[in-house]
Amino acid sequence: MLQELLAGPTGPLVVFLLRVTDVTMATVRMLLIVRGHRVLVPLIGFCEIVIWVAAVGTVVQHLDSPLHVVGFAAGFATGNSLGLFLEQRMALGLATVRTVVKTGGAELATTLRDEGFGVTELVGRGRDGIVEVLYSVIPRRSVRRCVELIDHGAPDSFVVVDEPRAIRRGWQFPKRKK
């Protein structure tokens, strides 16, 4: 029964769906590896490989079918896109937001703090003189809101968002105001 399903016209679709699933899992797994998720990564990897073996086995049995091969390749491409999309939606981990403003840094820092973001204020020297530097480490899922506040409060500011590798001590993350 299963062999007939995989050999027939639905086989390439099944291969496509298997590949979308395993490559999506692989993409998310790799991004979680970078963020150090030691428990979740091996579980995802195990499931990913079981699905991959099923997809590869089906394609190898039907190498005479171009549609099976196309389903395999299309599933790979789609899985990469879907994996990136899901990882962005999950927004796991932290982000560092550095903002350089010529003036109004203290007011912007107050606005960010009022919204529940921790901010460290520094004085720096830029090409044209003294600047104010605001430094925040925030949950990744809050980056969009933080940047919106910065854009509103200091539209000409220089903003850098990146991901810290490790965080030790410091300010804890309270629930952000809605």
Residue, then its C-alpha position, 0 to 999 in steps of 0.5 A: m500500500l505505501q509502496e504504491l502510494l510512493a511509486g504513483p503520482t502522489g510520490p513526488l508530492v510526498v517526497f516534496l513534503l518530506r524534504v520541506t519538513d526535514v530541511t525546515m528542521a535542519t535550518v532551524r536546528m543550525l540556527l539553534i546550534v549557533r544560539g547554544h540550545r543544547v537540549l532541543v538541537p539533538l531532538i530536532g536532529f534525530c527527527e530530521i534524519v529519520i525524515w531525510v532517510a525516508a525521502v532519500g530512500t523513496v527518491v533512490q527507489h524511483l530515480d527513473s522518475p524525474l518528478h521524484v527528483v524534482g520533488f526532492a530538489a523543490g522540497f529542499a529549496t522550500g524547506n530552506s525558506l520555510g526554516l528561515f521564516l519560522e526561525q524569525r517568527m520564533a525570535l529566540g535569543l537576545a539582540t544587542v542594539r547600539t544607537v549613536v545619536k548627536t543629541g537627545g540621547a538621554e531623552l531617547a534612553t528614558t523613552l526606551r526605559d519607559e517601554g521596559f528596555g534596559v539602556t546603558e548611556l555612554v559618551g563617544r566621539g564621532r567624526d563631527g564631535i561628541v555623540e551619545v551612545l545607547y546600548s541595550v541587550i533585549p529579547r530578539r522578539s522586541v527588536r522591531r518595537c525598540v527600533e521603532l521607538i529609536d526611529h521615532g525619537a531619533p530619526d537620524s541616529f545610527v543603529v546597529v543590531d546584532e546577536p550577542r554570543a554570551i551574556r553574564r549578569g547585568w540587568q534582567f528582562p522584565k515584561r515589556k509594557k504593552 
